[in-house]
Amino acid sequence: MPQRFLPPEWYPQSGIILTWPHEHSDWDELLTIVEPVFIEISREITKRELLLLVVYDQKHQQHVLKQLTDSNIAIDNIRFACIPSNDTWQRDYGPITLIDGERVLLQDFTFNGWGNKFDASLDTRITRHIYNHGLFPSCTINTLDFVLEGGSIESDGQGTILTTSNCLMSPERNPRYSKSDIEDYLYTTIAAKRLLWLDHGHLEGDDTDSHIDTIARFTDENTIAYVQCDDENDSHYDDMQAMERELKNLRNANNEPYRLVPLPWPSAKLSITDSRRLPATYANFLIINSAVLVPTYEDKNDQLALDQLKECFPDREIIGINCLPIIEQHGSLHCLTMQLPEGVLV
């Protein structure tokens, strides 16, 4: 690894952050179906590493603690932070962590609700509040006046960042920055050496403007797992075929083609509240110590997705988590979580 780098997700972790859903958010009417998913995510994480739960207040903490205790979750591996939140998408307002020699740096970027679509006035302050709680004692924090969501970038740990132009070039994020300005800024702030841009890959129901973590993911520095649409009658078909061609043209740091692993296309999922199409994707998996948590959707292609990811991670346990309730709010498993490399959470 270089002296200063953005660790890939498979780098050893000290823990995962998860913001628990609550009645003051859009989850209010869905809590009975969504909280069991959070319990299962918590179960798998606490078997392998620490879990930091952001809860709304002390009353909410007691509610969550009772659910976890009743479900026989390893409470000793859980830390709590009582901080009000707008929503649960920790991936997009959580810290982006750099390793800089012996130093660990938390880059606290601005979060503006995916380009001012939603109120994020509480969420954008959560990382700073966690730091002030003393939960990251060995880290330095740097709060930045630049909009960047964790779900919009993928790191190979060697300085290559995979991203999408639809998201990073969105006029509601950093309107004064050109593409080259954004690249220069990320060279400085997240130790990027080169950016690989995808111009295709939008999912219906996705509020993020094509976050990379819903469509294509590094599984090692030479491999990318991506969603492949093979249904010519699906409205996504042409755009996803174009994205696949883009991926085939990318080159790794050694100027060689990436090994590409296609993930299956789940059948269309419709919201139980408004019948809108939901952004179900198997690319929204979470890598943790010794395992990979994979969203499933009660779909015929669930097992195929698990099998494909086993090829990418032969030394890790592949665990399916039913995330059909989660996509009701237009995100999935990876969107809910943020990993913390070694040396961050104690």
N, C-alpha and C positions, 0 to 999 in steps of 0.2 A: 504494500500500500504506500502511496505517496505520503509525505509529511503532513500535508493539510488536505483532507478529503471529506466528501459527503459519503458516509457509509452506505453500502447497498443494504437492502432489507434483510439479507441473509447473514449479515454481520452479527456477531454475538450481542445479545440484548440484555439489558438490566430489567426491562419491563415494558408494559404497554399501557397507554392512557386510553380510557373509555369514559365518555360523558353519558351518564344514565338518563334516560328519557323521563320526563316529568309532566305534570298537569299544566304547567305554565307554557308549554310548547305545543306545536302542531300534533304531537303524539297523544294528546290528552284522551281522545276517544279511542285510541288504538292500544292503550297501555296493557290491556289484558292479553292481547296477542303478541305484543312486541317484547314485553319484559321477559318472558320465557326464553326468547332468543338471546337476550343479554346474559341471562343466567348460564346458558350453554357456552357462550363465548367465554364468560368468566371462568367456567369450570376448566376448560381446556388451557387457558392461559395460566391459571394459578397452579396447574400441575407442573409447569415448566419454568415459570419466572414470576416476577412481581407484577401486580396489576394496580394501577392508580385510577381510582374512580372519582370523577368529578360529580358531585351531587349538589342539588340546588340550595339546600340549607340543612340544619340539624335534623329537622323533622323528616326530610327526605332521606337523609343518611340512615336514620333508624329504620325507615321503611325498607330501604335497600338491604341493610344488614340483616334484617329478619328474613327476607327472601333468600339471601345467600346462605344463611345459617340453616334454614329449613331445607335447603337443597344440598346440604353437606359440601359446600364449597370450602376450599382451604383458606379460611379467613386470615391466618397468619401471613399469607402472601398478598394481602390487600392493604393498600393505603388509601385514605380518603382525603379529599379536599372539598370543603364546602364553598362553592363559588357559583353564583347565579349564571345561568346560560340561556341563550335564545334557543339553541338546538343541539343536536347530538353529534354533528359531523366533525369530530375531533381531528380527522385527517387534514382538514382544510384550515384549522386555526391553531393546531398544535405546533410545538417547536420543531424546526428543521435543524437537526443536530450535526455539527461538524466536529471531526476529530482533527486537532491541530497539534501534533506532537503529543506532549503530555497534557495538553489543555483540551477541555471539552467546551464547545461554544454553542449556545442555543440561539439560533437566528429566529427572532420573533417578528415575522412579517405581518403586514396589515391584512386583515380579512374584511372584505366589504360585502359579504353576502352574495358572492359569485357575480360581481358587477352590479351591485346595488339592487338586486332582485328581491332581497329579503333583509329584514333588520338583523344586523350582526353586532350591534353596539356593545353587547355583553360578551359575545364570543371572542371578539378580537382582543379583549383584555385578559382572557383566561390564562394564557401562558405566563404573562407577567405576574398574575395573582398566585399561580402555583409556585413560581420562583420565590415570591415574597413570603410564602408559607414555609419556606426552608426545605422543600422536598427535593431540590436539586442542589445540594450543598457544595458539590465540587465543580460546579459549572459557572461559566460566565454567560450573561445574557446580553443580547444586542437587539433592541427594538428598532425596526426599520420602517420607514415611510414608503413602502413599496408593496403593492398587492401581489401576493404569491401564495397559492394554496398547495398543500402537500400532495394532493391528488393530481396536480397538474404536471408533476415531474417524476421521472424514473431515473435513478442513479445506478450505474454499474460498478461504482466504487473506485473506478479508475479515471474519473473525470468526464465521462460521457453522460450527457443528460438527454433522455428521450422525452419529447413533449409534443404539443399540438399548437398550430398557429391559431386555430379558432379560439382557444382559451387565452394564451399569453398575449395575443394581439388584440384581444377584445377591447374596444374603445372605452368601456366602462371600468376598466381596471387601472391601467397606467397610460392614459391618453397622450401624455407628452413624450412617450418613449417610442422610438422606431424599433424595428426588429434588431438592428445592430446595437442600439442602445440597451435593449433587454439582454442581449448576449453579453455585452460588456459588463453589465451590472451583475449578471449571474456568474461570470468569470471571477468577479471580486468577492461576492457574498456567499456563494456555495461551492467555491473551488472548481467550477466547471472549466473544462479544457475545450470542449466542443459540444454543440447542441445539434441533435437530430430532430428535425421538425416533420410532423405528419400534417398534411392538409386535409385529410379525410378521416371519417370514423365517428360521425355523430350518431348518438342513440336517441330515439324518440323518448320523451319523458325525462331527459337529462337536463337539469337546470344549470350544469356547470360549464356549458360551452365546450364539451368534448374533453373532459379530463382523461389523461392518458391511462390512469389506473382502471378505467372501465373497458379499455380496448386493447392495450398492448403492454406487456410487462417483461422486464428483464427477469430471468430466472438464474442466470449466471452471466458473466461478462460477454459471453459469445452466443447466448440463447435468448430468444424473445418468444413468449407465449402470447397468442393474440386470438381475438374472436373472429371466427370465419363464418360468414353467412353464405350458405349454399342453396338457399331457397329463392329461386328466380322470381317468385311471386311476392316476396317480402319487400316492403318499401325501402328497406335498408340495403338491398342487394347491390345496386350499382355503386353506392358510396363505399360499402365494405370491400367490394372487389377492387376499387381504386386504392383503398388503404392497403390491401394485401400486395398490390403491385408496388406501392411505395416501400413497404417493408422489405420486399425482395431486392430493391435497389439500394438499401442501406448497407453500409460497410462498417465493420468494427474498427477498433483502434489499429489493427494490423492490416487494414484495407482488404479484409476478407468478408464474404457474405455472412450474415448471421444464420445460425441454425434457427429455423422457424418452426414452432410447434402450434398447430391450429387447435383452438378450443371450439367445441360445438356451439351451435346456435340454439338457445332454448326457444320453445314455442312462445308465441306472444302472450304476455301476461297483462291482464287488465285490472285497473284499480277497483277495489270493492266499494269505493266511495263515489267515484265519478266516471268509471269505465274508461279512463284514459289509459293508453298503453304505457307500461312501466319499463324502465331500463334494466331488465334482467341481463346480467352478464357474468360469465364464469371467470373473467379476468380480474374480478374484484376480490381476489384471495389475499390472505394475510399470512406472511411468513413469520413464524415465531421460533424460539429455540427448539430444535428437534422435530418440528411439525409444520404443516401448512394447513390453515383453516380455509376451506373452500365454500363459497356460498352455493347452496342448492335451492331448487325452486319447485320441488315435487313434479319434476319434468322427466320425460323419457330419456333425455340426454345427460342427466345428472351423473350417472355412473361413468359414462364415457369421458366427461370432463375430469372426474377424479382419476381415471386411468391415464389420461393424457398428462395430467400434472404429476403423476407418479413417475412418468418418464423424465420429467424435468428435475424432480427431487427424489432420486432413488434412496437417499439416506435419511429421509424425513417421513414421518407418519403423515398420511393425507387424511384429513378429517372433514367430512361434510357437515355444514351447519345450515339448517333450513332457514333461508332468509326471505322467504315469500312475504312475511309480514314487514320486513325492513324496506323492501322496495316500494311499499305503499307511500313512503315519503321520498321516493325517487333516488335513493342511494342504496348501497349494499354493504357488505361486511368490511371491506378495506376502508371505505369512506368513514366508518364509525370509529376507527382506531388510529393511533399513532404509536409507532415503536420508538423505544428509547435505547440507544446503544449502551454497551457496557460503560460504567462510570457515571451514569446520570442519576438513576433512581436508587435509593438505599432504604 
